[in-house]
Amino acid sequence: MTAATTEPVTSRGESNLLGFSLPLVALLGAFLGFIAGNAAGWPLIGAIAGVVVGAGVTYLAGTSLREKRATGRWAVIGVCALLGLLVGGLGGLVGGAIVGAILGWVAYWLVRGDYRKGVPPYATAGQVLWHNAFLFICGLIFFFLIAPIMVVIPLSFNAEAFFTFTPEMLALDPEGYSLRHYRDFFSNSDWQLAMRNSLIIAPFATIIAVSLGTLAAIGLSQSHVPGRQAIMAILISPMIVPLIISATGMFFFYSAMGNWLEDNLGFSRELTGYIKVILAHAALGIPFVIITVTATLVGFDRSLTRASANLGAGPVKTFFSVQMPLILPGVISGGLFAFITSFDEVVVVLFVGAAAQKTLPWQMFIGLREQISPTILAVATILVTFSIILLTTVELLRRRSERLRGMSPG
Amino acid sequence: MTDATAQDKIAGPTPDTAIRDAERADGPMLAADGRPLKKSLASALRRQKIRALLLIAPLLIFIMFTFIIPIGQMLFRSVENQIVSETLPRTVAALDGYDSESGPPSGEVFAALTRDMVVAAELKNHTRLGSRLNYETTGLSSLFRQAGRGVDDIGEDYTDAFVDANEAWEEGETWVRLLANEGWIVASDEWAAREEAAGRGFDELPPRFVFADGVEEALPRTTEMYADFAAVLRTEDGDSPVDEEPWNIVYLSLYEDLAANPDAPAAFEGAEAELLAEAAEIAAGLEPFDYTAAFEEIDEDWLGEDVWGTIDAFSSDYTAGYFAASADRKLTPDGIQPVDEDQRVYGTLFLRTMLMSLGITVSCIALGYPVAWLLANLPLRTANVLMILVLLPFWTSLLVRTSAWKVLLQQQGVINDILVWLGLVSDSNRLIMINNQFGTIVAMTHILLPFMILPLYSVMKTIPPSYLRAAKSLGATNWTAFWRVYFPQSVPGIGAGSILVFILAIGYYITPEIVGGTKGVFISNRIAYHISTSLNWGLAAALGTILLALVLVLYWLYDRIVGIDNVKLGG
C-alpha cells in the first residue's frame, strides 16, 4: 500500500488541484489547441490559448464553480466556441464547442475524482490509471466499430461528387450540402431496377426459407429424430461453406437448370433468372431460420401441445393456436435474418443471376469497382437506416420471446 | 387396487380390461388395444420418428437440390475431363500406348485426328477443345483453330480423282444408293415429301441414317465417316444426305477402303457394283495419303512433343490436372512437374489467404477481447446499450461497410484529409492505405469483429466475477488473477470466435476485391476470375474444392470445440 501515499489524492478521495488536475487539463488544452491552431495556421498560438483555457477552467472548477458543474461546463464551451468563431467561422464555432466540451468534462472529471468511480477505494494509482486507460481503449474500439458507418451519413449529403468532406461542408455552409445523390438514386433507372429486384427477390426467398425452415425446426426439436446430427450439419451447411464456393457450385448447376426450365417448361428467360436467384437465396437463408427457431423451441413447453390435444384440438389447430403464437418471435427474427441475408447478398447473385436480376448490393459493387459514384453513399445511408430499424425489431422480438418463455410454465 | 368399472358393459379393449388381461396372463404386458406393450411403444416411437422426418423432409430435399447437389457437381467438375475423349474419340483410341518421348506419333494417329477434327470443325467443337488444352500448354488454342480450317481440304485430290472419273460421285444420291438401307430411302423420301408440303417452319428432323446390309463390312472406313457426315447433317442442318455431297474425308476413306480391299465391289450388286469397281481401278492408280505431312503443312508444331504430350496426358475421362494446377504443378507426360518459377501463383495465394486470415483473426481477438470483457462486466442496462454499437455493424450491409472503408482509406479520402489538415502528413505524400494488404486487413477486421465479440461475450457472461475476487483475496496480483484464473475460462470463447472469423475470412470475396488491389486479394478472387473472366471452370472448381476441404476441417474443429447446436446469433 505504499503507492497509496504517493497518490495525489486528498483524504476525501478528491484530487489535488494544483499538483494534479490543473497541469493535466492544461496539457490536454495545449494538445487540442495545437491541433486546432495547426488547422488555422498558428499552432503555437493555439497551444497557448489551449493551456490558458484548460488551466482556467480547472481552477474555476476546483474553486468558485465547484458545485455548479453545468454552469462551468457551459461557460468553457461558450468561450471555446467564441474563439473558434473568431478564427474559423461557423465550422470553427462547432470545432471550438467540441474542444470546450471535452475540456470542461475532463476538468470536472479530474477535479471531482470521478475517475475513481469504477474502482474500489483501496485501488492503487497504477490500478486507477489502468482502469481508465482500459475504458479509453474500449472507447476507441467502439469508435472503430461505429465511426465508419456513421461517416457515410453526412457524406451522402455532399453537394459535390466527391467521396470526402469539402471545405464548404466543414464550414457548415448550406451550399455544401444537397440531396442530389438521393435524387439521383430515385431517378436513375439502374438504381431503381436494382431496388425493385432486391424488393422482389428478398421477400420470396424469405417466405420459402421461413416456411420450410420452421417446419423442419419443429421436426428437429422432436425428442426422437434419427440422424439429427447429420441432418443438422446438412441444413446448416449453406452458412458454413464460404459464399464463393456456394456461388461456384450454384453457377454450374443453376445455369443448367435454367436452360432446362426454359426449354422444357417454356419459362421466359427473365422468370427463370428470378427463380434461380430466389432459390439460391432461400438456401442461404435457411440456416438462420433453423438456428433461431430451434433456439426458441428449446424453451417451448411440450406439455402445452399435449394439453391442447387433450382438449380436442387437431395437430393443425394446435400448431396455429398454441405453438405458433409462442414461437412467433423466433420465427420472425429468423425471417429477418433470412431477409437481410438475401437483401445483402452479392456473390451468389453475381454468379447465378443475369443483368436483369441486378440487385442493390450488386449495383453498389459495380459502383465501387468501376464508376465510382457518390450515389452509393446515399444508398448506404438508406441501408443503414434500414438496418437500424431491423436491429430494433429483432431486439424487441428477442426480449418479447424471453419474456414469453419466462412466463410459460415449466 | 379397487376396480371401479368392473361391472361396465363396454365391449372391446379399455385400459381396465388391458390391466386385467395383463394381470391374468403370464405373457408380456399388453397395451390398451391388447397388443404387447413393447410392440405398441415401439410402433408409437416409430410413428413419432416418421412424423419428425416428414416435417424435416421438405427442407432436406430443398437443400439437397438447391445446395448440396450443386456443390457436389462442382467437386465432380474439378476432376472431370471428358472433353478430349468426346471431341477426339478416334485419336484418343489410336494414342493408346503412345510415348511422347519417341517423337510424333504414327500416321495412324494423324489419320484418326484428321477424321476427328473434320467432325469437330463441322460441330465447331474444336475451338472449345483448343481453349481447354490451352490452359495446359499455351499455343494449342490457335493450333486447333488453324487445323479446324485446314482439315476441310484434306482428301480433296481424291475427291477430284473420283469425280473426274465419274461425275456421279459428286451427287449425294449416288452415295445414298450405294450405302443406304432400302427402308431408310423410303422413309427419307416420305420425309422430303412432308417437308415440301409443309414449306417454311418445318422442323421435323430427317430419319436417322441406316446402312444397307453388308456395306459396313465391305467399306469400314467409308461407312464410319459417312455415318458421322449423315449425323452432323441431320442434327446441325436438319438435312437429309440425299442432296449433299459428302466431305472430302469420305472420298479419302473410300480410296483407303478400296486400296486395302480391292474385292470390296463384290459385295454390291448391279449399277453400284460397276461404279465401285470402276472406282477401285482409279484407287489402284492413286498414291496413299500422308496425313503426317498434311498436318505438318498446316503447322509444323503439330509434330512437336508438347502437343502430343498434352493431348495424351489429358486423354482420360478424369484428370488430376486441375488439382495439379492449383498446387502450381503441371501434368506432363513425365508425371507431375512444378511449373516455372514465374508462373507460380496459387501457392503464394493460398499462403497469403491463410496468413491474412490469421492476421485478421488475431486483430479481431485483440480488439474483441477487451470489448467483450467490458460488456460482460458492466451492468446489464449499460451493456445492452453498448451492445447496439456491436450489433449495428453486424446488421449493416457488407457493401455499406466496404464502401465506408473505401471512403475512409482512399488517398483523397477522409483519413488522409484529416491527417493533411492536421499537418501530420504533407499533401504530396498522402498515405497509401487502400488497394494493399493493409486496407484488406483493416476493413475485414472491422467487418468480422462482431463475429468475435458475440461468442466471446456469451462465454464471458458465464464466468462468475467472484472467481477473480477470490484469486485476488488469496494474494494474486491483477495480472496473475487474470492470466491464471479468468483467461483460461475464456479460452472456449476465443476458440469459437477465432474459428468463426477464420472460416469467414478465408472465403471472403467482395471486400478484398474492392479494397485489396492486387496484393491484398484472396484465393476467392482468383476463383471468381476463373469463373467469369478466364472461363477455366475446371480450375475454379479445383481451387474451390481445396478451399472447401480446408473449411470443412475447420468446421469439424468448431463442432468439436463448440458444437453446431450452440451457434448463436445476435447475442
Interface residues (C-beta under 8 A of the other chain):
Chain A: I35 N38 A39 P43 Q127 W130 F134 L135 I137 C138 I141 F142 F144 L145 I146 P148 I149 V151 V152 L155 F162 F163 T164 F165 I208 L212 G213 L215 A216 I218 G219 L220 Q222 S223 H224 V225 P226 Q229 I231 M232 A233 I234 L235 I236 S237 P238 I240 V241 P242 L243 I244 I245 S246 A247 T248 G249 M250 F251 F252 F253 Y254 L279 A280 A282 A283 I286 F288 I291 T292 T294 A295 S333 F337 I340 F343 D344 V346 V347 L350 F351 P361 M364 F365 L368 R369 I376 L377 A380 L383 V384 S387 I388 L390 L391 V394 E395 R398
Chain B: L45 Q48 K49 R51 A52 L53 L54 L55 I56 P58 L59 L60 F62 I63 M64 T66 F67 I68 I69 P70 I71 G72 Q73 M74 R77 L367 P370 V371 L374 L386 I388 L389 V390 L391 L392 P393 W395 T396 S397 L398 L399 V400 R401 T402 S403 A404 W405 K406 V407 L408 Q410 Q412 G413 V414 D417 W421 L422 G423 H446 L449 P450 N478 I503 L504 I506 G507 Y508 Y509 I510 E513 I514 S524 I527 A528 I531 S532 W537 A540 A541 G544 L547 L548 V551 Y555 D559 I564 D565 V567 K568 L569 G570
